[in-house]
């Protein structure tokens, strides 16, 4: 049986085009067949998790049943009860499979967990936010079938973007008028073509052609201060470019396919290399992930710390929460020193950024703000981000310890 990585080769796109054509025609005439959408979702999920990856497919089925049981059970419970400890228990249970998958390689000498599968992180984010919004009361009408469609929406299942249940439900239960859908169709096709440029041309050049050469040169140039070298600097920029073009390209494929299906999945990138500071960078880079962490970790920790008066100053609360939030993001990527250091680096960077912004606001007359300072701020932010990606890449682990 054939198995495909999502958006990984021309055959996948050919099958995608054939499968989406009836859906496109229906939407142009104001019709949405949820049965057909379900059938093509199942088809592409089988392509992704079937064949040689059948164990991942079994893990996915068990995981979905588990998360559906948790979210449905909590939705029923929440109608008449609102126990804090029970809510925390549900959240812990919802993230338990992901925690096992992330920790297993660290304790089993790199061996992957048997319950892991492609996209488990992003499905966990969807399940957890559904439980949290049910607790908050913002999600009042949990629908089991809609939740299944939300979790198993094939364009975004492997690597996001991370949609929100209520936003997805509004699109899924409605049919855009012809003018709106033509606009969505135009955007979707454009996103697919830009995605081809990003992922199959630019990411291929930086990741497949340039990076291996620079890595080899960097390994052979060890011996100086901290084994740093100019080839390592080149690798830092090549890796940063590859990371952006590869992931942004994938995200454009996912968003473009979603738009063609009449679902306005949120964008994941918004010109992140034009960011004048690190906070603005996280408003532009992997947007759905950074906003998820902001809404469901950062803001809730801030509220809890302030409610219990843990810290006297709001700035201390914000700074501590920055560190916790970004460390959690680092651990989410994997239990390795370079992922955790990456998270810590960005937590500290956000703290320093807030200090600088407060200083600028207080000394507005003495701190220059013009076109040159704006360009310098963008240049500095981009290089700080690239340095953090050098840490994230894991190449320093190879240079220093192998």
C-alpha positions as CSV (number, residue, x, y, z in Angstrom):
1,X,0.0,0.0,0.0
2,X,1.3,3.5,-0.9
3,X,2.2,5.9,1.9
4,X,2.7,9.6,1.4
5,X,4.1,12.4,3.5
6,X,1.5,15.3,3.4
7,X,2.4,17.6,0.5
8,X,5.6,15.6,-0.1
9,X,5.5,14.8,-3.8
10,X,3.7,15.4,-7.1
11,X,1.6,12.3,-6.8
12,X,0.1,13.6,-3.5
13,X,-0.8,16.9,-5.2
14,X,-2.3,15.1,-8.2
15,X,-4.6,13.0,-5.9
16,X,-5.4,16.2,-3.9
17,X,-6.5,18.0,-7.1
18,X,-8.7,15.1,-8.2
19,X,-10.3,14.8,-4.7
20,X,-10.9,18.5,-4.3
21,X,-12.5,19.1,-7.7
22,X,-16.0,17.8,-6.8
23,X,-15.9,19.8,-3.6
24,X,-14.9,23.0,-5.5
25,X,-17.8,22.6,-7.9
26,X,-20.2,22.0,-5.1
27,X,-19.1,25.1,-3.2
28,X,-19.3,27.2,-6.3
29,X,-23.0,26.3,-6.5
30,X,-23.6,26.8,-2.8
31,X,-23.5,23.2,-1.7
32,X,-21.2,21.6,0.9
33,X,-21.2,17.8,1.2
34,X,-20.0,17.0,4.7
35,X,-20.1,13.3,3.8
36,X,-17.8,13.8,0.8
37,X,-15.4,15.9,3.0
38,X,-15.4,13.1,5.5
39,X,-14.6,10.5,2.8
40,X,-11.7,12.5,1.4
41,X,-10.3,13.2,4.9
42,X,-10.4,9.4,5.6
43,X,-8.7,8.7,2.2
44,X,-5.8,11.1,2.8
45,X,-5.4,10.0,6.4
46,X,-5.1,6.4,5.1
47,X,-2.5,7.6,2.6
48,X,-0.6,9.3,5.5
49,X,-0.9,6.7,8.2
50,X,-1.4,3.5,6.2
51,X,1.1,1.1,4.6
52,X,4.4,1.0,6.3
53,X,3.1,3.5,8.9
54,X,0.2,1.4,10.0
55,X,1.4,1.4,13.6
56,X,1.0,5.2,13.6
57,X,-2.5,4.8,12.1
58,X,-3.5,2.5,15.0
59,X,-1.9,4.9,17.5
60,X,-3.9,7.8,15.9
61,X,-7.2,5.9,16.2
62,X,-6.6,5.0,19.8
63,X,-5.5,8.6,20.6
64,X,-8.6,10.1,18.9
65,X,-10.9,7.9,20.8
66,X,-9.1,8.8,24.0
67,X,-9.3,12.6,23.4
68,X,-12.9,12.4,22.3
69,X,-13.8,10.6,25.5
70,X,-12.1,13.3,27.6
71,X,-13.5,16.3,25.7
72,X,-17.0,14.9,25.4
73,X,-17.0,13.7,29.0
74,X,-15.8,17.1,30.3
75,X,-18.4,18.9,28.1
76,X,-21.2,16.8,29.7
77,X,-19.7,17.3,33.2
78,X,-19.3,21.1,32.7
79,X,-23.0,21.6,32.1
80,X,-23.8,21.2,35.8
81,X,-20.4,21.3,37.6
82,X,-17.2,23.5,37.6
83,X,-14.6,21.8,39.8
84,X,-11.1,23.2,39.5
85,X,-9.3,20.0,40.4
86,X,-11.3,18.0,38.0
87,X,-10.6,20.5,35.2
88,X,-6.8,20.3,35.9
89,X,-7.1,16.5,35.9
90,X,-8.7,16.6,32.5
91,X,-6.0,18.9,31.1
92,X,-3.3,16.6,32.5
93,X,-4.9,13.6,31.1
94,X,-5.2,15.3,27.7
95,X,-1.5,16.2,27.5
96,X,-0.3,12.9,29.0
97,X,0.1,11.0,25.7
98,X,2.1,13.9,24.2
99,X,4.3,14.0,27.3
100,X,5.0,10.3,27.0
101,X,5.9,10.7,23.3
102,X,8.3,13.6,24.1
103,X,10.0,12.1,27.1
104,X,10.4,8.6,25.8
105,X,13.4,9.3,23.4
106,X,15.2,11.0,26.3
107,X,14.9,8.0,28.6
108,X,15.0,5.2,26.1
109,X,18.2,6.2,24.2
110,X,16.5,7.9,21.3
111,X,13.8,5.2,20.8
112,X,10.4,6.6,19.7
113,X,7.3,6.0,21.7
114,X,4.9,3.3,20.4
115,X,2.0,5.7,20.9
116,X,3.5,8.5,18.8
117,X,2.4,9.5,15.4
118,X,2.8,12.4,12.9
119,X,0.9,15.4,14.3
120,X,0.2,14.3,17.8
121,X,1.4,17.7,19.2
122,X,-1.1,19.7,17.1
123,X,-4.0,17.4,17.9
124,X,-3.1,17.7,21.6
125,X,-3.3,21.5,21.3
126,X,-6.7,21.3,19.8
127,X,-8.0,18.9,22.4
128,X,-6.6,21.0,25.3
129,X,-7.9,24.3,24.1
130,X,-11.4,22.7,23.6
131,X,-11.3,21.6,27.3
132,X,-10.1,25.0,28.4
133,X,-12.7,26.9,26.4
134,X,-15.4,24.5,27.7
135,X,-14.3,25.3,31.2
136,X,-14.3,29.1,30.5
137,X,-17.8,28.9,29.1
138,X,-16.8,30.4,25.7
139,X,-17.5,27.0,24.1
140,X,-21.1,26.1,25.1
141,X,-22.2,23.7,22.4
142,X,-19.8,20.8,22.0
143,X,-20.7,18.7,19.0
144,X,-19.1,15.2,18.8
145,X,-19.1,14.9,15.0
146,X,-17.9,18.5,14.5
147,X,-15.1,17.8,17.0
148,X,-14.0,14.7,15.1
149,X,-13.9,16.8,11.9
150,X,-12.0,19.5,13.7
151,X,-9.4,17.0,15.0
152,X,-9.1,15.0,11.8
153,X,-9.2,17.8,9.3
154,X,-6.5,16.4,7.0
155,X,-5.0,19.5,5.5
156,X,-3.6,20.6,8.9
157,X,-3.3,17.3,10.8
158,X,0.5,16.8,10.5
159,X,2.0,20.2,11.4
160,X,-0.8,22.7,11.8
161,X,-1.7,25.6,11.6
162,X,-3.5,25.2,14.9
163,X,-7.1,26.2,14.4
164,X,-9.7,27.0,17.2
165,X,-12.8,24.9,17.5
166,X,-15.3,27.7,17.4
167,X,-13.7,29.3,14.4
168,X,-13.5,26.0,12.5
169,X,-17.1,25.2,13.4
170,X,-18.4,28.5,12.0
171,X,-16.7,27.8,8.7
172,X,-17.6,24.1,8.6
173,X,-21.3,24.7,9.3
174,X,-21.7,27.4,6.7
175,X,-21.3,27.7,2.9
176,X,-19.6,30.8,1.6
177,X,-21.5,32.7,-1.2
178,X,-20.0,32.4,-4.7
179,X,-18.2,35.8,-4.6
180,X,-16.6,35.0,-1.2
181,X,-15.6,31.4,-2.3
182,X,-14.1,32.7,-5.6
183,X,-11.9,34.9,-3.5
184,X,-11.0,32.0,-1.2
185,X,-10.3,29.8,-4.2
186,X,-8.0,32.5,-5.7
187,X,-6.1,32.9,-2.5
188,X,-5.9,29.1,-2.0
189,X,-4.4,28.5,-5.4
190,X,-1.9,31.4,-4.9
191,X,-0.9,30.0,-1.5
192,X,-0.2,26.6,-3.2
193,X,2.0,28.1,-5.8
194,X,4.0,30.2,-3.3
195,X,4.3,27.1,-1.2
196,X,5.9,25.3,-4.1
197,X,8.4,28.0,-4.4
198,X,9.2,28.0,-0.7
199,X,9.3,24.3,0.0
200,X,10.5,22.7,-3.2
201,X,12.9,25.3,-4.5
202,X,14.2,27.6,-1.8
203,X,14.0,25.1,1.1
204,X,15.6,22.5,-1.1
205,X,18.5,24.8,-2.0
206,X,19.2,25.9,1.6
207,X,18.5,22.5,3.3
208,X,19.6,19.9,0.8
209,X,22.4,21.6,-1.2
210,X,23.9,24.3,1.1
211,X,23.5,23.1,4.7
212,X,25.3,19.7,4.4
213,X,28.4,21.5,2.9
214,X,28.4,24.2,5.6
215,X,28.0,21.6,8.3
216,X,30.9,19.5,7.0
217,X,33.1,22.7,6.8
218,X,32.0,23.7,10.4
219,X,32.9,20.2,11.7
220,X,36.4,20.5,10.1
221,X,36.9,24.0,11.4
222,X,36.7,23.2,15.1
223,X,39.5,24.2,17.4
224,X,39.0,27.9,17.9
225,X,37.1,29.7,20.7
226,X,34.1,27.5,21.5
227,X,34.8,25.7,18.2
228,X,33.1,28.7,16.5
229,X,33.9,29.4,12.8
230,X,32.7,31.3,9.8
231,X,31.3,28.1,8.2
232,X,29.2,27.8,11.4
233,X,27.9,31.3,10.9
234,X,27.0,30.4,7.3
235,X,25.2,27.3,8.6
236,X,23.3,29.5,11.0
237,X,21.9,31.6,8.2
238,X,21.3,28.7,5.9
239,X,19.5,26.7,8.6
240,X,17.3,29.7,9.5
241,X,16.4,30.2,5.8
242,X,15.6,26.4,5.4
243,X,13.5,26.3,8.6
244,X,11.5,29.3,7.4
245,X,10.9,28.3,3.8
246,X,10.3,24.6,4.6
247,X,7.7,25.3,7.3
248,X,6.2,28.4,5.7
249,X,5.9,26.4,2.5
250,X,4.1,23.5,4.3
251,X,1.8,26.0,6.1
252,X,0.9,27.6,2.8
253,X,0.0,24.2,1.4
254,X,-2.2,23.5,4.4
255,X,-3.9,26.9,4.4
256,X,-4.3,26.9,0.6
257,X,-6.0,23.4,0.6
258,X,-8.2,24.6,3.5
259,X,-9.3,27.7,1.6
260,X,-10.2,25.5,-1.5
261,X,-12.3,23.4,0.9
262,X,-14.1,26.6,2.1
263,X,-12.3,26.6,5.5
264,X,-10.4,29.8,6.3
265,X,-7.6,28.2,8.4
266,X,-5.5,31.0,9.9
267,X,-2.1,31.9,8.5
268,X,1.0,30.8,10.3
269,X,3.6,33.4,9.1
270,X,3.3,37.1,8.4
271,X,6.7,38.5,7.2
272,X,8.6,37.5,10.4
273,X,11.9,38.8,9.1
274,X,10.6,42.4,9.2
275,X,10.1,42.3,13.0
276,X,11.6,45.2,14.8
277,X,11.7,43.3,18.2
278,X,11.4,39.8,19.5
279,X,7.8,40.2,20.8
280,X,6.8,41.4,17.3
281,X,8.6,38.4,15.9
282,X,6.5,36.0,17.9
283,X,3.4,37.8,16.5
284,X,4.6,36.9,13.0
285,X,6.4,33.5,13.4
286,X,4.4,30.3,13.7
287,X,1.5,32.5,14.7
288,X,-1.0,29.9,15.6
289,X,1.5,28.2,18.0
290,X,2.7,31.4,19.6
291,X,-0.9,32.6,20.1
292,X,-1.9,29.2,21.5
293,X,0.9,29.5,24.1
294,X,0.0,33.1,24.8
295,X,-3.7,32.3,25.3
296,X,-3.6,29.0,27.1
297,X,-0.3,29.2,29.1
298,X,1.0,32.7,29.4
299,X,-2.2,34.6,30.1
300,X,-3.6,31.9,32.4
301,X,-0.3,31.9,34.4
302,X,-0.4,35.7,34.6
303,X,-4.0,35.6,35.9
304,X,-3.2,32.9,38.4
305,X,-0.1,34.7,39.7
306,X,-2.0,38.0,40.1
307,X,-5.0,36.4,41.6
308,X,-2.9,34.7,44.3
309,X,-0.6,37.7,44.6
310,X,2.5,35.6,44.1
311,X,4.6,38.6,43.0
312,X,4.3,42.2,44.1
313,X,5.1,43.8,40.7
314,X,3.3,43.1,37.5
315,X,6.6,43.3,35.7
316,X,8.0,40.4,37.8
317,X,4.8,38.4,37.0
318,X,5.3,39.0,33.3
319,X,9.0,38.2,33.4
320,X,8.6,34.9,35.3
321,X,5.7,33.9,33.0
322,X,7.8,34.7,29.9
323,X,10.5,32.2,31.1
324,X,7.9,29.5,32.1
325,X,6.0,29.9,28.8
326,X,9.1,29.7,26.6
327,X,10.6,26.9,28.6
328,X,7.5,24.9,28.1
329,X,7.7,25.6,24.4
330,X,11.4,24.4,24.5
331,X,10.4,21.2,26.3
332,X,7.6,20.7,23.8
333,X,10.1,20.6,20.9
334,X,12.0,17.8,22.7
335,X,13.8,17.0,26.0
336,X,17.3,18.0,24.8
337,X,19.6,20.7,26.2
338,X,19.5,22.7,22.9
339,X,15.7,22.8,22.7
340,X,15.4,23.8,26.4
341,X,18.2,26.4,25.9
342,X,16.3,27.7,22.9
343,X,13.2,28.2,25.0
344,X,15.2,29.9,27.8
345,X,16.9,32.2,25.3
346,X,13.6,33.5,23.9
347,X,12.1,33.8,27.4
348,X,15.1,36.0,28.5
349,X,14.9,37.9,25.1
350,X,11.2,38.8,25.8
351,X,12.1,40.0,29.3
352,X,14.9,42.2,27.9
353,X,12.6,43.5,25.1
354,X,10.0,44.6,27.7
355,X,12.7,46.4,29.7
356,X,13.9,48.2,26.6
357,X,10.3,49.1,25.4
358,X,9.6,50.6,28.9
359,X,12.8,52.5,28.8
360,X,12.0,53.9,25.3
361,X,8.6,55.0,26.5
362,X,10.0,56.7,29.5
363,X,12.8,58.4,27.6
364,X,11.0,59.1,24.4
365,X,12.7,62.4,23.8
366,X,16.2,61.1,24.2
367,X,15.9,57.8,22.3
368,X,16.0,58.4,18.6
369,X,13.3,56.7,16.4
370,X,13.7,57.1,12.7
371,X,14.1,55.0,9.5
372,X,17.7,54.1,10.3
373,X,16.9,52.9,13.9
374,X,14.0,50.9,12.5
375,X,16.2,49.1,10.0
376,X,18.8,48.5,12.7
377,X,16.2,47.1,15.0
378,X,15.0,44.7,12.3
379,X,18.6,43.7,11.5
380,X,19.4,43.0,15.2
381,X,16.2,41.1,15.8
382,X,16.8,38.9,12.7
383,X,20.3,38.0,13.8
384,X,19.2,37.2,17.4
385,X,16.5,34.9,16.0
386,X,19.1,33.3,13.6
387,X,21.4,32.7,16.6
388,X,18.5,31.1,18.5
389,X,17.9,28.9,15.5
390,X,21.6,27.9,15.5
391,X,21.0,26.6,19.1
392,X,17.7,25.0,18.1
393,X,19.3,23.2,15.1
394,X,21.4,20.9,17.4
395,X,24.6,21.4,15.4
396,X,26.3,22.8,18.5
397,X,25.7,19.5,20.2
398,X,27.5,17.7,17.3
399,X,30.4,20.2,17.3
400,X,30.9,20.2,21.1
401,X,30.1,16.7,22.1
402,X,30.7,14.4,19.1
